[in-house]
């Protein structure tokens, strides 16, 4: 059966609307949308807070407080695609919170807590330890962590897509060559190992890169206002990674 090429349309229908749904009254829909944003931004924000000198537990609580305020006090009301990217808005919001430490660190505990907003400090610290060390501007660290998080989440989308088609092994073997072309000798070896022709490997690599591009655009598109803005964010992503 021929593989169905993804069009990306399943990802492009609701973009900045994720942010819009997270604003306003604390409805179930708002909680779910806020959970999506938390998953995408909590770690980059945590890295920023750590680089600003906060201890792990304080950094975790600061990020939790930020999103609790979004739900309880509609602090995302000022997020507007015409005023800049959401990644910049949410970082500014955290900076404001850190500048006003009088606020409670226990917002998530009020009302019984919220399972959609929970940061694993141990996992975050393991990731944080791999961030560039020494004197780096916390803002630049945040941007790089954001970029890597987008890429990791994109890989997860693609992995799930291949797993759903029973092609997990193919995905895992080809992933290492997603960015850089495999040398002809390596492609021949992959073909032998996977029981495919070299031409089939070339086609598979092309499809994987195309699928990854769709997934990457899908992640970027969650917090921009239009398809035209996706390319700008992609350029910023690669700049943040130093590419």
C-alpha positions in Angstrom: 0.0 0.0 0.0 1.4 3.4 -0.9 2.2 5.7 1.9 -0.2 8.7 2.3 1.7 11.9 2.3 0.6 14.3 5.1 -0.8 17.6 3.9 -0.4 19.3 7.3 -4.0 20.5 7.2 -4.8 18.5 10.3 -2.4 20.8 12.1 -3.2 24.1 10.5 -6.8 24.7 11.5 -6.4 26.1 15.0 -3.3 28.1 15.7 -3.3 31.3 17.7 -6.7 30.1 18.8 -4.9 27.9 21.3 -3.8 31.0 23.1 -7.2 32.6 22.7 -8.9 29.5 24.3 -6.5 29.8 27.3 -7.8 33.3 28.0 -11.0 34.3 29.7 -13.0 32.4 32.3 -11.5 29.3 33.9 -13.5 26.8 31.8 -12.5 23.2 31.0 -11.6 24.4 27.5 -9.4 27.1 28.9 -7.7 24.6 31.2 -7.0 22.2 28.4 -5.6 25.0 26.1 -3.4 26.2 29.0 -2.1 22.7 29.5 -1.0 22.6 25.9 0.9 25.9 26.3 2.4 24.8 29.6 3.8 21.6 27.9 5.4 23.7 25.2 6.8 26.6 27.3 7.3 25.3 30.9 10.8 24.0 30.4 12.3 27.0 28.5 10.8 29.2 31.2 12.3 27.0 33.9 15.7 27.3 32.3 15.4 31.0 32.2 14.4 31.2 35.9 17.3 28.9 36.9 19.8 31.1 34.9 18.4 34.1 36.8 19.6 32.4 40.0 16.5 30.7 41.3 16.8 27.4 43.0 15.2 24.4 41.3 12.1 24.4 43.5 11.7 28.2 43.3 12.0 28.0 39.5 9.4 25.3 39.3 7.0 27.3 41.5 7.6 30.5 39.5 6.6 28.8 36.3 3.6 27.1 38.0 2.5 30.5 39.4 2.7 32.1 36.0 0.3 29.6 34.5 -1.9 29.6 37.6 -2.3 33.3 37.1 -3.2 32.8 33.5 -6.1 30.6 34.6 -7.2 32.4 37.8 -6.5 36.0 36.8 -6.7 35.9 33.0 -3.1 37.2 32.8 -2.9 36.1 29.1 -5.5 38.7 28.2 -2.7 41.0 27.0 -1.3 38.4 24.6 -2.0 39.7 21.1 -0.4 38.4 17.8 -0.2 42.0 16.6 2.0 42.9 19.6 4.6 40.2 19.1 5.3 36.5 19.4 3.8 34.5 22.2 7.2 33.2 23.3 8.3 36.8 23.9 5.0 37.6 25.7 5.2 34.7 28.1 8.9 35.4 28.9 8.0 39.0 29.7 5.2 37.8 31.9 7.6 35.6 33.9 10.1 38.4 34.2 7.4 40.6 35.7 6.4 37.9 38.1 10.0 37.4 39.2 10.2 41.2 39.8 7.2 41.0 42.1 8.0 38.1 44.4 5.4 39.3 46.9 2.9 37.0 45.1 2.1 33.6 46.5 4.1 30.6 45.4 1.2 28.3 46.2 -1.3 29.3 43.5 -1.6 25.8 42.1 -2.6 24.4 45.5 -5.7 26.7 45.8 -8.8 25.0 44.6 -7.3 21.5 44.8 -4.5 21.9 42.3 -4.5 21.2 38.6 -2.9 18.1 37.1 -2.5 19.8 33.7 0.1 22.2 35.2 2.9 20.2 36.7 6.6 20.4 36.1 8.9 17.5 36.8 11.9 19.2 38.5 14.2 16.1 38.3 13.6 15.8 34.6 14.0 19.6 34.1 17.2 19.6 36.0 18.6 16.8 33.9 17.8 18.8 30.8 19.0 22.0 32.3 22.4 20.4 33.1 22.9 19.9 29.3 22.3 23.6 28.5 25.4 25.7 27.6 27.2 26.6 30.8 28.8 29.8 32.1 27.8 33.5 31.5 25.2 32.9 28.8 22.4 35.5 28.7 19.3 33.9 30.3 17.2 35.2 27.5 19.4 33.5 24.9 19.3 30.3 26.9 15.5 30.6 27.0 15.3 31.0 23.2 17.6 28.0 22.6 15.6 25.9 25.1 12.4 26.9 23.4 13.8 26.0 20.0 15.0 22.6 21.2 11.6 21.9 22.9 9.8 22.7 19.6 12.1 20.3 17.8 11.7 17.5 20.4 7.9 17.9 20.3 8.1 17.7 16.5 10.1 14.5 16.6 7.5 13.1 19.0 4.7 13.9 16.5 6.6 12.2 13.7 7.5 9.2 15.9 3.8 8.8 16.8 2.8 9.0 13.1 5.3 6.3 12.1 4.4 4.1 15.1 0.7 4.3 14.1 1.7 2.8 10.7 3.8 0.1 12.3 7.0 1.7 11.1 8.8 2.6 14.3 11.9 0.7 13.4 12.2 2.5 10.1 11.7 5.9 11.8 14.4 5.1 14.4 16.9 4.0 11.9 16.3 7.0 9.6 16.1 9.7 12.2 19.8 10.1 12.5 19.9 11.2 8.9 17.0 13.6 9.0 19.1 16.7 8.8 22.3 15.5 7.1 22.3 13.2 4.1 23.6 9.8 4.7 26.7 8.9 2.7 26.0 6.5 -0.2 27.8 3.7 1.6 25.7 4.3 4.7 22.5 4.3 2.6 23.5 1.0 1.1 24.1 -0.4 4.6 20.7 0.9 5.8 19.0 -0.7 2.7 20.7 -4.0 3.6 19.7 -3.8 7.2 16.1 -2.8 6.5 15.6 -5.2 3.6 14.9 -2.4 1.2 16.5 -1.1 -2.0 18.8 2.0 -1.9 16.2 3.9 -3.9 13.5 3.0 -1.3 15.8 4.4 1.4 16.2 7.6 -0.5 12.4 7.9 -0.9 11.9 7.1 2.8 14.4 9.8 3.9 12.6 12.3 1.7 9.3 11.4 3.2 10.6 11.6 6.7 12.1 15.1 6.1 8.8 16.2 4.6 6.8 14.8 7.6 9.2 16.4 10.0 8.8 19.8 8.3 5.0 19.5 8.6 5.3 18.6 12.3 7.7 21.5 12.9 5.4 23.9 11.2 2.5 22.5 13.3 4.4 23.2 16.6 5.3 26.7 15.5 1.8 27.4 14.3 0.3 26.8 17.7 1.2 30.3 18.8 1.4 32.5 15.7 -1.4 34.3 14.1 -1.1 33.3 10.5 0.6 30.8 8.1 2.8 33.7 6.9 4.3 34.1 10.4 5.4 30.4 10.5 8.5 31.0 8.3 9.7 33.9 10.4 9.5 31.8 13.6 11.3 28.9 11.9 14.1 31.3 10.9 14.2 32.5 14.5 14.3 28.9 15.8 17.4 28.1 13.7 19.0 31.4 14.7 18.4 30.5 18.4 20.2 27.2 17.8 23.1 29.0 16.2 22.5 27.4 12.7 
